Amino acid sequence: MNCPVCYGENLLCFFEVNNVPIFQQFLLKSKEEAISVKRGDISLKLCQNCGVIFNDKFKEELIDYKLPYDATQTYSPSFSKYMKRIAKYLINKYEIKHKKVLEIGSGTGEFLLYMHKFGDNLCIGFEPSESAKNINSPHVKIINDYYSKKYNISADIIICRHVLEHIFNPREFLKSLPKLDKCIYFFEVPNVVWSLENTAFYDFYYEHCIYFSTISLSNLFKLSEFEILKIGKGFYNQYIWIEATWKKGKKNKVQIKQDKSIKKLIKNFQHKYEVFSQKWRKLIENFSKSNTVVLWGAGARAVAFLNYLKIEPPLIEYVVDINPSKHNKFIPGTGQKIVPPEFLEKISSNIYVIITNPAYYNEIEKQCKPYKAKIFSLINSL
């Protein structure tokens, strides 16, 4: 298999996990359904030409985002604040006021609501799941489908946040976008450099089939005939985003920039992953002997962490989440029940809370105070 971005053949395999759940954010109603979820394999390869990382065992046909799916993070005050800041930034920088906004992969639709609220814009979004079914605004329209060329929609800005990492052929996807004069293209994806630096192996899961650094994302957009305006990092450096326009006229040959530092990051990650995973497994085993251990955050990271370390009940029986749509659902693969924060009142023993994302540490700490829980973060706690 060749690289899906530059089509190169110089590949380095560095991380393999077999028989993992293909679903991370899907809502599963029973423990039996969660344990018997479909599974797939992960074999991450680095393209040593353009720097992109991808799972060459990914099978697109296994994933269907029209199933009950919820990846929203906006129940978190800090994440909502971040989204508002990005919306205001785009509106003010590019004067997106009283204009038309197109978003691909709208989730629950919050970002489009902000684009309307702060800029009085007419907003259209594409979302195959029913996450945005409760949007009730004459200014925000959600099309319950995957975006494709058959939808001939023009816009002043095209936004695509946390979708590109789900698409195995990103160049083909970018080619399918309308090529519009004076249109701004804004994309945001997870920052693979942050994941490697922090040994966040639970950031590598089946739904995400391709991973970018600022360099590899830049290479992708240049190869796809876009002119890059700016690349930046957001949400505590966990994300990277790119602002671009369509490059009109004669296309010059693209000089691919190589990422010279990423191989070193990968080598360090490989060594630390084994140490890190063994320490956390042993730590949880020791904690659970006389305490109740819960994970906080029932998103994709929790699913990957629990499955990669094979942590099942009773080692960890519950995962806490503030998203009401996830309550009384179950973690794919390992079957932990997802509960609201107030469930901790029912636990009589000492409570140990493990946080999957350090960005939420302060707000989780406040919610844990009534229960006198001891808090640990997967980052910087070992």
Helices and strands as residue ranges (DSSP letters): E 11-21, H 31-35, E 39-47, E 53-55, G 60-62, H 77-93, E 100-104, H 110-119, E 122-126, E 140-143, E 157-161, G 164-166, H 170-176, E 184-190, H 192-197, G 201-203, E 210-211, H 214-223, E 226-234, E 239-246, H 262-287, E 292-296, H 300-308, E 318-320, G 324-326, E 337-339, G 341-346, E 351-355, G 358-360, H 361-368, G 369-371, E 374-377
